[in-house]
Amino acid sequence: MDIISFISKRFWVLGLLFVVLVALAALPLYASSYWVVRFTAILMYILLTASWATFSGPSGYMSLATAAFFGVGVYTSALLGKALPLQLVIVIGGLASFCLGLLVGALTLRLRGIYFAVFTFGLVLLIQRFLLWLEMTVMRTRGRILDPVADNTIYYIMLAIFVATLLTAWLIGRSKFGLALKSIGENEEAASHTGVNVTLVKIITFAISAVFMGAAGAIMAPKWVYIDPYIAFNVLLSFIPVLMAIFGGLGQLYGPIIGAALFAYLQQELQESEFSEYYLFIFGGILVVAIAFMPSGLVGLIQKLIQLIQKWRKGGTAEQNANT
């Protein structure tokens, strides 16, 4: 029965995932451009959150470099968008972020705890300020204007990157790299003593997660048309994916995805409401309350509810047997 229930559960999960992907792929056919734009932003946040969770979830390393990798992709599109095809620009943006991830990982992943988090966040500020100084002082101009791209094109490319992100995260989680990363998160010294090349595993996984952040930045840049260092390296993009992942729960891959989807939608609703000027305050307050009362995130809450239902059913069955 256990094997049958496992197969049945896997079948339903894959079936639900297939239905969701088909619905997302067909979205521009039945929805207005307004919803296409909204879902593009939601997919971007899910993608960034899932990429962050691919490395930071199992390893326990709190990376705040998301905005740096995303911004590298944005500026790759700004510099090469008019000279190269869009698809090639996205690939270059992902590779540029991968190279930056290798460099940053080699320099910082020997650090632990708060030191790693501070360094990665400092990287965002360093790149942002350097580009601002370079544009204002050397180039005598600030920001760049990009050629616009159709909303449907941006949406479909973002959806493709989203699928690639989830597939990569799933494969890593079930590979030797994923197992090694989990062992590092549980006890790094013990993992090292068992033969795991701790530094190499951390650097490679960190750089792989950066690829999709850079690709997302490269495709979002034409949507904004105008970008500058503050837009490209927005520091909020280093914190929001972390909070979304924690809200959803880091135990399973679907936890950060659910958390990012819900809060990305909530963020857009608040921005378009009468409370738009206070949305960050409201957004932060909801996150604080949610994290305080749901330390394991939505996934943990759902698992507790399932356990309570199972206990209630078992209790009811036992009572019926006793009565008979």
C-alpha positions as CSV (number, residue, x, y, z in Angstrom):
1,M,0.0,0.0,0.0
2,D,2.9,2.3,0.8
3,I,4.3,1.9,-2.7
4,I,0.9,2.4,-4.3
5,S,0.2,5.6,-2.3
6,F,3.7,6.9,-3.2
7,I,3.1,6.3,-6.9
8,S,-0.4,7.8,-6.6
9,K,1.0,10.9,-4.9
10,R,3.7,11.3,-7.4
11,F,1.2,11.0,-10.3
12,W,-1.1,13.7,-8.8
13,V,1.9,16.0,-8.2
14,L,3.2,15.6,-11.8
15,G,-0.4,16.0,-13.1
16,L,-1.0,19.2,-11.2
17,L,2.4,20.6,-12.3
18,F,1.5,19.8,-15.9
19,V,-1.8,21.5,-15.7
20,V,-0.3,24.6,-14.1
21,L,2.4,24.8,-16.8
22,V,-0.2,24.4,-19.6
23,A,-2.3,27.1,-18.1
24,L,0.7,29.4,-17.8
25,A,1.8,28.7,-21.4
26,A,-1.7,29.5,-22.7
27,L,-2.1,32.6,-20.5
28,P,-1.6,35.2,-23.4
29,L,-4.3,33.4,-25.4
30,Y,-7.1,34.0,-22.9
31,A,-5.9,36.8,-20.7
32,S,-5.3,40.5,-21.3
33,S,-1.9,42.1,-21.6
34,Y,-2.4,43.5,-18.0
35,W,-2.4,40.0,-16.6
36,V,0.5,38.9,-18.8
37,V,2.6,41.7,-17.4
38,R,1.5,40.9,-13.8
39,F,2.3,37.2,-14.2
40,T,5.7,38.1,-15.7
41,A,6.6,39.9,-12.5
42,I,5.3,37.0,-10.4
43,L,7.3,34.5,-12.4
44,M,10.4,36.7,-11.9
45,Y,10.0,36.6,-8.1
46,I,9.4,32.9,-8.0
47,L,12.4,32.3,-10.2
48,L,14.7,34.5,-8.0
49,T,13.3,32.8,-4.9
50,A,13.7,29.3,-6.2
51,S,17.3,30.1,-7.4
52,W,18.2,31.5,-4.0
53,A,16.7,28.5,-2.2
54,T,18.6,26.1,-4.5
55,F,21.8,27.1,-2.8
56,S,20.9,28.8,0.5
57,G,18.1,26.4,1.5
58,P,20.1,23.2,2.0
59,S,23.5,24.8,2.7
60,G,22.3,27.2,5.4
61,Y,24.4,30.1,3.9
62,M,22.4,33.3,3.8
63,S,23.3,34.9,0.4
64,L,22.3,38.5,-0.2
65,A,23.9,38.7,-3.6
66,T,20.6,38.1,-5.6
67,A,20.5,41.8,-6.7
68,A,24.1,41.6,-7.9
69,F,23.5,38.7,-10.2
70,F,20.2,40.1,-11.4
71,G,21.7,43.5,-12.1
72,V,24.6,41.9,-14.1
73,G,21.9,40.4,-16.3
74,V,20.2,43.8,-16.6
75,Y,23.3,45.6,-17.7
76,T,24.3,42.8,-20.1
77,S,21.0,43.5,-21.9
78,A,21.6,47.2,-21.7
79,L,25.1,46.9,-23.3
80,L,24.5,44.2,-25.8
81,G,20.7,44.4,-26.5
82,K,21.0,46.6,-29.6
83,A,23.8,44.6,-31.1
84,L,22.9,40.9,-30.5
85,P,19.7,38.8,-30.7
86,L,17.6,38.8,-27.5
87,Q,18.1,35.1,-26.8
88,L,21.9,35.4,-27.1
89,V,21.9,38.3,-24.8
90,I,20.0,36.3,-22.2
91,V,22.5,33.5,-22.4
92,I,25.4,35.9,-22.1
93,G,23.7,37.5,-19.1
94,G,23.3,34.1,-17.4
95,L,26.9,33.2,-18.1
96,A,28.2,36.6,-16.8
97,S,26.3,36.0,-13.6
98,F,27.7,32.4,-13.5
99,C,31.3,33.8,-13.8
100,L,30.6,36.4,-11.1
101,G,29.1,33.6,-8.9
102,L,32.3,31.6,-9.3
103,L,34.5,34.6,-8.4
104,V,32.4,35.6,-5.4
105,G,32.1,32.0,-4.2
106,A,35.8,31.4,-4.4
107,L,36.4,34.6,-2.4
108,T,33.7,34.3,0.2
109,L,32.4,30.8,0.7
110,R,35.1,30.1,3.1
111,L,33.4,32.6,5.3
112,R,30.4,31.6,7.5
113,G,27.3,33.0,9.1
114,I,26.9,36.7,9.2
115,Y,30.2,37.4,7.5
116,F,29.1,35.7,4.3
117,A,25.8,37.6,4.3
118,V,27.4,40.9,4.9
119,F,30.0,40.4,2.2
120,T,27.4,39.4,-0.4
121,F,25.2,42.4,0.4
122,G,28.3,44.6,0.2
123,L,28.9,43.3,-3.2
124,V,25.6,44.6,-4.4
125,L,26.3,48.1,-3.0
126,L,29.9,48.0,-4.4
127,I,28.8,47.2,-8.0
128,Q,25.9,49.7,-7.8
129,R,28.1,52.6,-6.6
130,F,30.9,51.8,-9.0
131,L,28.6,51.8,-12.0
132,L,27.0,55.0,-10.9
133,W,30.4,56.6,-10.5
134,L,31.5,55.3,-13.9
135,E,28.4,56.6,-15.7
136,M,28.4,60.0,-14.0
137,T,32.1,60.7,-14.0
138,V,33.5,58.9,-17.0
139,M,30.5,58.6,-19.4
140,R,28.9,61.9,-18.3
141,T,25.4,60.3,-18.4
142,R,23.3,58.2,-16.1
143,G,21.3,55.2,-17.2
144,R,20.6,53.6,-20.5
145,I,17.6,53.3,-22.8
146,L,16.8,49.9,-24.3
147,D,14.7,48.9,-27.3
148,P,11.3,47.7,-26.0
149,V,10.2,44.1,-26.5
150,A,6.7,42.7,-26.7
151,D,5.1,41.7,-23.4
152,N,4.2,38.3,-24.7
153,T,7.8,37.7,-25.8
154,I,9.1,38.7,-22.4
155,Y,6.5,36.5,-20.7
156,Y,7.3,33.4,-22.7
157,I,11.0,33.7,-22.2
158,M,10.5,34.3,-18.5
159,L,8.3,31.2,-18.3
160,A,11.1,29.2,-20.1
161,I,13.7,30.4,-17.6
162,F,11.3,29.6,-14.8
163,V,10.9,26.0,-16.0
164,A,14.6,25.6,-16.4
165,T,15.2,26.9,-12.9
166,L,12.7,24.5,-11.3
167,L,14.1,21.6,-13.4
168,T,17.7,22.4,-12.4
169,A,16.8,22.8,-8.7
170,W,15.0,19.5,-8.8
171,L,17.9,17.7,-10.4
172,I,20.4,19.3,-8.0
173,G,18.3,18.2,-5.1
174,R,18.4,14.6,-6.2
175,S,22.1,14.5,-7.3
176,K,25.3,13.9,-5.4
177,F,25.8,17.6,-5.3
178,G,22.5,18.1,-3.6
179,L,23.2,15.4,-1.0
180,A,26.6,16.9,-0.4
181,L,25.0,20.4,0.0
182,K,22.5,19.1,2.6
183,S,25.3,17.4,4.5
184,I,27.2,20.8,4.5
185,G,24.1,22.5,5.9
186,E,23.7,19.9,8.7
187,N,27.4,19.7,9.7
188,E,30.1,21.2,7.4
189,E,33.0,19.7,9.3
190,A,31.5,16.2,9.3
191,A,30.8,16.5,5.6
192,S,34.5,17.5,5.0
193,H,35.7,14.5,7.0
194,T,33.5,12.1,5.0
195,G,35.3,13.2,1.8
196,V,33.0,15.9,0.5
197,N,34.9,18.7,-1.3
198,V,33.0,21.3,0.7
199,T,34.5,24.4,-1.1
200,L,33.9,23.0,-4.6
201,V,30.3,22.0,-3.9
202,K,29.4,25.3,-2.5
203,I,31.1,27.4,-5.2
204,I,29.6,25.4,-8.1
205,T,26.0,25.3,-6.7
206,F,26.2,29.0,-5.8
207,A,27.3,29.9,-9.4
208,I,24.6,27.7,-10.9
209,S,21.9,29.4,-8.9
210,A,23.3,32.8,-10.2
211,V,22.8,31.8,-13.8
212,F,19.0,32.1,-13.7
213,M,19.1,35.3,-11.7
214,G,21.2,36.9,-14.4
215,A,19.0,35.5,-17.2
216,A,15.9,36.9,-15.4
217,G,17.6,40.3,-15.3
218,A,18.5,40.2,-19.0
219,I,14.9,39.6,-20.1
220,M,13.4,42.1,-17.6
221,A,15.6,45.0,-18.7
222,P,13.7,45.5,-22.1
223,K,10.4,45.6,-20.2
224,W,11.6,48.6,-18.1
225,V,13.1,50.3,-21.2
226,Y,15.1,52.7,-19.0
227,I,17.6,51.3,-16.5
228,D,20.2,52.8,-14.2
229,P,22.4,51.3,-11.4
230,Y,19.7,51.9,-8.8
231,I,17.0,50.1,-10.9
232,A,19.3,47.2,-12.0
233,F,20.9,46.6,-8.5
234,N,17.8,47.3,-6.4
235,V,18.8,46.2,-2.9
236,L,15.3,45.0,-2.2
237,L,15.9,42.2,-4.6
238,S,18.5,40.8,-2.2
239,F,16.0,40.7,0.7
240,I,12.6,40.0,-0.8
241,P,13.4,36.5,-2.2
242,V,14.9,35.5,1.2
243,L,11.7,36.6,3.0
244,M,9.5,34.9,0.4
245,A,11.5,31.6,0.8
246,I,11.3,31.7,4.6
247,F,7.5,32.5,4.4
248,G,6.9,29.5,2.2
249,G,9.2,27.2,4.1
250,L,12.7,25.9,3.2
251,G,12.1,22.2,3.8
252,Q,10.8,21.4,0.3
253,L,11.3,23.1,-3.1
254,Y,7.6,23.9,-3.4
255,G,7.7,25.9,-0.2
256,P,9.7,28.9,-1.6
257,I,7.6,28.7,-4.8
258,I,4.3,29.0,-2.9
259,G,5.7,31.8,-0.7
260,A,7.0,33.7,-3.7
261,A,3.8,33.3,-5.7
262,L,1.6,34.5,-2.8
263,F,3.7,37.4,-1.8
264,A,4.5,38.6,-5.3
265,Y,0.8,38.8,-5.9
266,L,0.2,40.5,-2.6
267,Q,2.9,43.0,-3.4
268,Q,1.3,43.9,-6.7
269,E,-2.1,44.3,-5.0
270,L,-0.7,46.6,-2.4
271,Q,1.2,48.7,-4.9
272,E,-2.0,49.2,-7.0
273,S,-4.3,49.9,-4.0
274,E,-5.0,53.0,-2.0
275,F,-2.2,52.0,0.3
276,S,0.5,52.1,-2.4
277,E,2.6,54.6,-0.4
278,Y,2.7,52.3,2.6
279,Y,3.0,49.0,0.8
280,L,6.5,48.2,2.0
281,F,5.5,48.9,5.6
282,I,2.4,46.6,5.3
283,F,4.3,44.0,3.3
284,G,7.1,43.9,6.0
285,G,4.5,43.7,8.8
286,I,2.7,40.8,7.3
287,L,6.0,39.0,6.8
288,V,7.1,39.6,10.4
289,V,3.8,38.3,11.7
290,A,3.8,35.3,9.4
291,I,7.4,34.3,10.3
292,A,6.8,34.8,14.0
293,F,3.7,32.5,14.1
294,M,4.8,30.2,11.3
295,P,8.5,29.4,11.9
296,S,8.4,26.5,9.5
297,G,6.6,28.6,6.8
298,L,3.5,27.7,5.0
299,V,4.8,24.2,4.2
300,G,5.2,23.5,8.0
301,L,1.7,24.8,8.7
302,I,0.2,22.6,5.9
303,Q,2.1,19.6,7.2
304,K,0.8,20.2,10.8
305,L,-2.8,20.5,9.4
306,I,-2.4,17.3,7.5
307,Q,-1.1,15.5,10.7
308,L,-4.1,16.8,12.7
309,I,-6.5,15.6,10.1
310,Q,-4.9,12.2,10.0
311,K,-5.0,12.0,13.8
312,W,-8.6,13.0,13.8
313,R,-9.4,10.3,11.2
314,K,-7.5,7.7,13.1
315,G,-9.3,8.7,16.3
316,G,-12.7,8.5,14.6
317,T,-11.9,5.1,13.1
318,A,-10.7,3.8,16.5
319,E,-13.9,5.0,18.2
320,Q,-16.0,3.3,15.5
321,N,-14.1,0.0,16.0
322,A,-14.6,0.3,19.8
323,N,-18.3,0.8,19.4
324,T,-18.7,-2.2,17.1
